[in-house]
Amino acid sequence: MRPLVDLVLTVALLGLAVRAARTEPRRWLVGVLLLGALWAALSAAGVEPLVLPWVASVALGLLFVGNGLRLLRPEGRSLVNLLALALGVAVLVATVVSIAVFRSGQTGPPVVGAVVLLLPGYPALALVSYALYCLTYRRLRPRPEPAAIIVLGSGLVDGTVPQLLAHRLDAAADAWRTERDGGQDPLLVPSGGQGDDEPMAEGVAMAAYLVAHGIPPEAVATEDRATTTEENLLLASEILRSRGLGEDAHLRVVTSNFHVGRAALLTRRLGVDADVTGGPTAWYFLPSAFLREFLAALTLHPRTNLTGLGLWAAGTAYLAYAVPLA
């Protein structure tokens, strides 16, 4: 009977995820529903309920360790990397201890339920749900005929456009050419301010790159003040409004593939009607970049995550103190 209930729950959650993605794909809820469906499907297949958070915790710990191992390179020796390495090791140790305790069939002391299982479990499951949301969103085809294409800045290196930013600009230029071939004439808005270590604003260098690669100067409107993704979107939108584009016009936002998920969350939060697409990123850069994006995305939903943490704590306490697993 239990497998049948789990199977029905799997189908129901998948249906809700599909509906949520069609209604408004720029919601983390899509990933949460897919996570629930995955968990129910594993349960229907006879997999123990704690296997998913354990596996997710190991993945989270390895991501932190991998990011922290930059300490091995002289240029990567920083307090942030040291904390990442320590946190990754702590997550892995906590997960191994929790597996040993629960496999032994004995409930552990309070610290086991409140720390060993609790701390790795919730952020690890949140990571899986965020990854599922990002993968789902990136599979969606952006709407055609955007009124404008905004390119998010990512920093200059020695005053020049680095490969990461070049990939964003190339993707935006390709999108512009596709629209032009279809008879449209969207405005390109490279967005980025000037950092303390930069000789010029990112937006200025980005605009020069686009023009040098065949984009007509009159098709480019430079935004040169933004210092965050949120400012990129808000200040670029101001430029578009000054050009006569109404708030009901839908836009295309181009960034790096690892940044698509959080950028989409921000467009929805700011009320910007936009589809977000991403340029390619070197494979070795993706794990640490995605981890940073996940941690930044967590801060967008503080109340939701505090509530989820409380529910996870309650469930953890129940497992640790009330349920013999032998």
Secondary structure, DSSP 8 states (H G I E B T S, - for coil): -HHHHHHHHHHHHHHHHHHHHHH-SS-THHHHHHHHHHHHHHHHTT--TTHHHHHHHHHHHHHHHHHHGGGGSGGG-SHHHHHHHHHHHHHHHHHHHHHHHHHTT----HHIIIIIIHHHHHHHHHHHHHHHHHHHHHHS---SS-SEEEEE----BTTB--HHHHHHHHHHHHHHHHHHHTT---EEEEE----TT-SS-HHHHHHHHHHHTT--GGGB--B----SHHHHHHHHHHHHHHTT--TTS-EEEEEEGGGHHHHHHHHHHHT--EEEEEE---GGGHHHHHHHHHHHHHTT-HHHHHHHHHHHHHHHHHHHHH----
